[in-house]
């Protein structure tokens, strides 16, 4: 096993904290492993629970998760220490990120109803997803622009004026792009801050 002080550690936590090491790699480049093979972090988990995963070093750009269990699911959160946008793939197919709900005025919580269900928490800069029994998920970076804008409105005024629908239409018109390439991922107070993504044409099509 490689020591956690080598920045290869992974922490899985609910109420308790579990620190995991990857299998030892004898070739190192300074404090980092030589990266001649994939780091693997096997762990025993309780089903139907929510887990935070934190790395003691830089969070990898690509991650692979598999739940080997006779039944059930787990919900996972991965916090990133850098800004990017990530896609969750099941069987090499991108699973759509959960949509912002104007009625709830938030992205709904994970339900655990299907493998690959996912959402991005902009405030915490974390990706959350559900993985079910026998399912394998891949997390990869995606080629989008993620940005946010602050407007001098109250939360109530923003939604009374059409909310995210009106925001997307106006932003698309000002940038001269199709509205389908814009996706709102969060709206929160301060006065009103809207976080959104701009996709390449066709990438966000159903």
DRENBA-742470 format. One record per residue (C-alpha): x, y, z; residue number from 1; residue in one letter. Coordinates in nm, 3 decimals, decimal comma, always signed. Example, Ala and Ser with C-alpha at 12.3 -4.5 7.8 and 13.67 -1.06 7.14 Angstrom:
% DRENBA-742470
+---------+---------+---------+-----+------+
|    east |   north |      up | pos | code |
+---------+---------+---------+-----+------+
|  +1,230 |  -0,450 |  +0,780 |   1 |    A |
|  +1,367 |  -0,106 |  +0,714 |   2 |    S |
+---------+---------+---------+-----+------+
This chain:
% DRENBA-742470
+---------+---------+---------+-----+------+
|    east |   north |      up | pos | code |
+---------+---------+---------+-----+------+
|  +0,000 |  +0,000 |  +0,000 |   1 |    X |
|  +0,121 |  +0,353 |  -0,068 |   2 |    X |
|  +0,124 |  +0,590 |  +0,230 |   3 |    X |
|  -0,136 |  +0,864 |  +0,252 |   4 |    X |
|  +0,144 |  +1,116 |  +0,308 |   5 |    X |
|  +0,239 |  +1,051 |  -0,056 |   6 |    X |
|  -0,082 |  +1,233 |  -0,158 |   7 |    X |
|  -0,236 |  +0,911 |  -0,288 |   8 |    X |
|  -0,498 |  +0,883 |  -0,015 |   9 |    X |
|  -0,874 |  +0,891 |  -0,056 |  10 |    X |
|  -1,121 |  +0,968 |  +0,220 |  11 |    X |
|  -1,475 |  +0,829 |  +0,227 |  12 |    X |
|  -1,701 |  +0,965 |  +0,496 |  13 |    X |
|  -2,058 |  +0,976 |  +0,623 |  14 |    X |
|  -2,071 |  +1,022 |  +1,000 |  15 |    X |
|  -1,733 |  +0,849 |  +1,025 |  16 |    X |
|  -1,414 |  +0,910 |  +0,826 |  17 |    X |
|  -1,238 |  +0,625 |  +0,645 |  18 |    X |
|  -0,896 |  +0,683 |  +0,489 |  19 |    X |
|  -0,803 |  +0,452 |  +0,203 |  20 |    X |
|  -0,470 |  +0,385 |  +0,035 |  21 |    X |
|  -0,418 |  +0,269 |  -0,319 |  22 |    X |
|  -0,208 |  -0,034 |  -0,406 |  23 |    X |
|  +0,162 |  +0,037 |  -0,376 |  24 |    X |
|  +0,351 |  +0,165 |  -0,679 |  25 |    X |
|  +0,727 |  +0,130 |  -0,644 |  26 |    X |
|  +0,822 |  +0,394 |  -0,900 |  27 |    X |
|  +0,766 |  +0,749 |  -0,777 |  28 |    X |
|  +0,829 |  +1,098 |  -0,909 |  29 |    X |
|  +0,895 |  +1,300 |  -0,596 |  30 |    X |
|  +0,595 |  +1,269 |  -0,364 |  31 |    X |
|  +0,365 |  +1,147 |  -0,645 |  32 |    X |
|  +0,350 |  +0,792 |  -0,786 |  33 |    X |
|  +0,489 |  +0,720 |  -1,132 |  34 |    X |
|  +0,135 |  +0,676 |  -1,270 |  35 |    X |
|  +0,224 |  +0,364 |  -1,467 |  36 |    X |
|  -0,112 |  +0,212 |  -1,378 |  37 |    X |
|  -0,452 |  +0,325 |  -1,251 |  38 |    X |
|  -0,489 |  +0,396 |  -0,882 |  39 |    X |
|  -0,749 |  +0,166 |  -0,724 |  40 |    X |
|  -0,928 |  +0,229 |  -0,395 |  41 |    X |
|  -1,145 |  -0,069 |  -0,292 |  42 |    X |
|  -1,378 |  +0,004 |  -0,002 |  43 |    X |
|  -1,661 |  -0,157 |  +0,195 |  44 |    X |
|  -1,968 |  +0,067 |  +0,204 |  45 |    X |
|  -2,315 |  +0,052 |  +0,353 |  46 |    X |
|  -2,600 |  +0,050 |  +0,103 |  47 |    X |
|  -2,858 |  +0,326 |  +0,059 |  48 |    X |
|  -2,630 |  +0,587 |  +0,216 |  49 |    X |
|  -2,461 |  +0,913 |  +0,113 |  50 |    X |
|  -2,080 |  +0,928 |  +0,096 |  51 |    X |
|  -1,837 |  +1,219 |  +0,063 |  52 |    X |
|  -1,516 |  +1,136 |  -0,122 |  53 |    X |
|  -1,214 |  +1,360 |  -0,075 |  54 |    X |
|  -0,861 |  +1,312 |  -0,205 |  55 |    X |
|  -0,553 |  +1,406 |  -0,006 |  56 |    X |
|  -0,391 |  +1,512 |  -0,335 |  57 |    X |
|  -0,518 |  +1,658 |  -0,660 |  58 |    X |
|  -0,854 |  +1,515 |  -0,767 |  59 |    X |
|  -0,800 |  +1,311 |  -1,088 |  60 |    X |
|  -0,955 |  +1,442 |  -1,409 |  61 |    X |
|  -1,108 |  +1,099 |  -1,478 |  62 |    X |
|  -1,268 |  +0,865 |  -1,225 |  63 |    X |
|  -1,429 |  +0,520 |  -1,249 |  64 |    X |
|  -1,679 |  +0,387 |  -0,994 |  65 |    X |
|  -1,836 |  +0,042 |  -0,961 |  66 |    X |
|  -2,073 |  -0,088 |  -0,694 |  67 |    X |
|  -2,059 |  -0,462 |  -0,644 |  68 |    X |
|  -2,366 |  -0,550 |  -0,437 |  69 |    X |
|  -2,668 |  -0,783 |  -0,457 |  70 |    X |
|  -2,907 |  -0,488 |  -0,426 |  71 |    X |
|  -2,935 |  -0,122 |  -0,334 |  72 |    X |
|  -2,745 |  +0,194 |  -0,421 |  73 |    X |
|  -2,522 |  +0,464 |  -0,274 |  74 |    X |
|  -2,509 |  +0,838 |  -0,333 |  75 |    X |
|  -2,164 |  +0,988 |  -0,379 |  76 |    X |
|  -2,023 |  +1,339 |  -0,362 |  77 |    X |
|  -1,681 |  +1,430 |  -0,502 |  78 |    X |
|  -1,548 |  +1,775 |  -0,413 |  79 |    X |
|  -1,306 |  +1,936 |  -0,658 |  80 |    X |
|  -1,025 |  +2,176 |  -0,574 |  81 |    X |
|  -1,031 |  +2,330 |  -0,924 |  82 |    X |
|  -1,300 |  +2,465 |  -1,155 |  83 |    X |
|  -1,424 |  +2,247 |  -1,439 |  84 |    X |
|  -1,736 |  +2,077 |  -1,569 |  85 |    X |
|  -1,777 |  +1,699 |  -1,559 |  86 |    X |
|  -1,995 |  +1,444 |  -1,731 |  87 |    X |
|  -2,114 |  +1,113 |  -1,585 |  88 |    X |
|  -2,107 |  +0,825 |  -1,834 |  89 |    X |
|  -2,290 |  +0,493 |  -1,809 |  90 |    X |
|  -2,198 |  +0,237 |  -2,076 |  91 |    X |
|  -2,005 |  +0,515 |  -2,256 |  92 |    X |
|  -2,321 |  +0,728 |  -2,283 |  93 |    X |
|  -2,348 |  +1,065 |  -2,107 |  94 |    X |
|  -2,623 |  +1,072 |  -1,844 |  95 |    X |
|  -2,793 |  +1,413 |  -1,846 |  96 |    X |
|  -2,731 |  +1,631 |  -1,543 |  97 |    X |
|  -3,040 |  +1,708 |  -1,334 |  98 |    X |
|  -3,218 |  +2,024 |  -1,450 |  99 |    X |
|  -3,276 |  +2,336 |  -1,243 | 100 |    X |
|  -3,639 |  +2,342 |  -1,126 | 101 |    X |
|  -3,805 |  +2,684 |  -1,137 | 102 |    X |
|  -4,079 |  +2,580 |  -0,895 | 103 |    X |
|  -3,834 |  +2,450 |  -0,637 | 104 |    X |
|  -3,591 |  +2,731 |  -0,728 | 105 |    X |
|  -3,312 |  +2,476 |  -0,698 | 106 |    X |
|  -3,178 |  +2,158 |  -0,853 | 107 |    X |
|  -3,373 |  +1,869 |  -0,691 | 108 |    X |
|  -3,199 |  +1,632 |  -0,452 | 109 |    X |
|  -3,080 |  +1,296 |  -0,577 | 110 |    X |
|  -3,353 |  +1,033 |  -0,556 | 111 |    X |
|  -3,142 |  +0,718 |  -0,597 | 112 |    X |
|  -3,393 |  +0,595 |  -0,856 | 113 |    X |
|  -3,143 |  +0,512 |  -1,132 | 114 |    X |
|  -2,771 |  +0,462 |  -1,185 | 115 |    X |
|  -2,595 |  +0,770 |  -1,318 | 116 |    X |
|  -2,839 |  +1,026 |  -1,179 | 117 |    X |
|  -2,619 |  +1,331 |  -1,120 | 118 |    X |
|  -2,608 |  +1,700 |  -1,031 | 119 |    X |
|  -2,336 |  +1,960 |  -0,979 | 120 |    X |
|  -2,332 |  +2,177 |  -0,666 | 121 |    X |
|  -2,185 |  +2,508 |  -0,781 | 122 |    X |
|  -2,150 |  +2,656 |  -0,432 | 123 |    X |
|  -1,953 |  +2,357 |  -0,298 | 124 |    X |
|  -1,789 |  +2,286 |  -0,637 | 125 |    X |
|  -1,886 |  +1,921 |  -0,604 | 126 |    X |
|  -2,036 |  +1,652 |  -0,824 | 127 |    X |
|  -2,308 |  +1,429 |  -0,677 | 128 |    X |
|  -2,432 |  +1,107 |  -0,835 | 129 |    X |
|  -2,615 |  +0,781 |  -0,768 | 130 |    X |
|  -2,460 |  +0,443 |  -0,840 | 131 |    X |
|  -2,664 |  +0,122 |  -0,819 | 132 |    X |
|  -2,576 |  -0,246 |  -0,786 | 133 |    X |
|  -2,362 |  -0,388 |  -1,064 | 134 |    X |
|  -2,335 |  -0,049 |  -1,231 | 135 |    X |
|  -2,014 |  +0,113 |  -1,357 | 136 |    X |
|  -1,988 |  +0,489 |  -1,396 | 137 |    X |
|  -1,712 |  +0,701 |  -1,546 | 138 |    X |
|  -1,660 |  +1,069 |  -1,462 | 139 |    X |
|  -1,475 |  +1,273 |  -1,724 | 140 |    X |
|  -1,419 |  +1,647 |  -1,791 | 141 |    X |
|  -1,643 |  +1,799 |  -2,056 | 142 |    X |
|  -1,582 |  +2,080 |  -2,302 | 143 |    X |
|  -1,818 |  +2,351 |  -2,177 | 144 |    X |
|  -1,791 |  +2,704 |  -2,043 | 145 |    X |
|  -1,912 |  +2,728 |  -1,683 | 146 |    X |
|  -1,976 |  +3,083 |  -1,562 | 147 |    X |
|  -2,189 |  +3,288 |  -1,323 | 148 |    X |
|  -2,335 |  +3,637 |  -1,323 | 149 |    X |
|  -2,454 |  +3,862 |  -1,041 | 150 |    X |
|  -2,761 |  +4,082 |  -1,097 | 151 |    X |
|  -2,898 |  +4,361 |  -0,878 | 152 |    X |
|  -3,238 |  +4,196 |  -0,827 | 153 |    X |
|  -3,403 |  +4,024 |  -0,537 | 154 |    X |
|  -3,465 |  +3,652 |  -0,556 | 155 |    X |
|  -3,840 |  +3,718 |  -0,582 | 156 |    X |
|  -3,802 |  +3,977 |  -0,862 | 157 |    X |
|  -3,587 |  +3,740 |  -1,069 | 158 |    X |
|  -3,842 |  +3,458 |  -1,070 | 159 |    X |
|  -4,138 |  +3,696 |  -1,104 | 160 |    X |
|  -3,979 |  +3,824 |  -1,427 | 161 |    X |
|  -3,961 |  +3,480 |  -1,587 | 162 |    X |
|  -3,679 |  +3,320 |  -1,391 | 163 |    X |
|  -3,430 |  +3,099 |  -1,569 | 164 |    X |
|  -3,640 |  +3,070 |  -1,886 | 165 |    X |
|  -3,627 |  +3,443 |  -1,950 | 166 |    X |
|  -3,260 |  +3,455 |  -1,846 | 167 |    X |
|  -3,161 |  +3,186 |  -2,099 | 168 |    X |
|  -3,356 |  +3,354 |  -2,380 | 169 |    X |
|  -3,194 |  +3,693 |  -2,316 | 170 |    X |
|  -2,844 |  +3,550 |  -2,279 | 171 |    X |
|  -2,882 |  +3,351 |  -2,602 | 172 |    X |
|  -3,000 |  +3,662 |  -2,785 | 173 |    X |
|  -2,714 |  +3,877 |  -2,656 | 174 |    X |
|  -2,452 |  +3,613 |  -2,749 | 175 |    X |
|  -2,626 |  +3,523 |  -3,078 | 176 |    X |
|  -2,632 |  +3,152 |  -2,992 | 177 |    X |
|  -2,912 |  +2,897 |  -2,967 | 178 |    X |
|  -3,089 |  +2,875 |  -2,630 | 179 |    X |
|  -3,043 |  +2,496 |  -2,626 | 180 |    X |
|  -2,668 |  +2,545 |  -2,575 | 181 |    X |
|  -2,724 |  +2,723 |  -2,241 | 182 |    X |
|  -2,808 |  +2,540 |  -1,920 | 183 |    X |
|  -2,872 |  +2,700 |  -1,579 | 184 |    X |
|  -2,724 |  +2,490 |  -1,298 | 185 |    X |
|  -2,790 |  +2,710 |  -0,994 | 186 |    X |
|  -2,959 |  +3,029 |  -0,877 | 187 |    X |
|  -2,889 |  +3,170 |  -0,533 | 188 |    X |
|  -2,914 |  +3,494 |  -0,342 | 189 |    X |
|  -2,656 |  +3,766 |  -0,325 | 190 |    X |
|  -2,835 |  +3,977 |  -0,480 | 191 |    X |
|  -2,920 |  +3,717 |  -0,747 | 192 |    X |
|  -2,639 |  +3,496 |  -0,879 | 193 |    X |
|  -2,708 |  +3,267 |  -1,176 | 194 |    X |
|  -2,458 |  +2,990 |  -1,254 | 195 |    X |
|  -2,483 |  +2,848 |  -1,604 | 196 |    X |
|  -2,306 |  +2,641 |  -1,867 | 197 |    X |
|  -2,263 |  +2,702 |  -2,239 | 198 |    X |
|  -2,223 |  +2,388 |  -2,450 | 199 |    X |
|  -2,097 |  +2,337 |  -2,798 | 200 |    X |
|  -2,383 |  +2,331 |  -3,045 | 201 |    X |
|  -2,556 |  +1,992 |  -3,032 | 202 |    X |
|  -2,385 |  +1,865 |  -2,714 | 203 |    X |
|  -2,681 |  +1,951 |  -2,490 | 204 |    X |
|  -2,945 |  +1,815 |  -2,729 | 205 |    X |
|  -3,175 |  +1,542 |  -2,597 | 206 |    X |
+---------+---------+---------+-----+------+
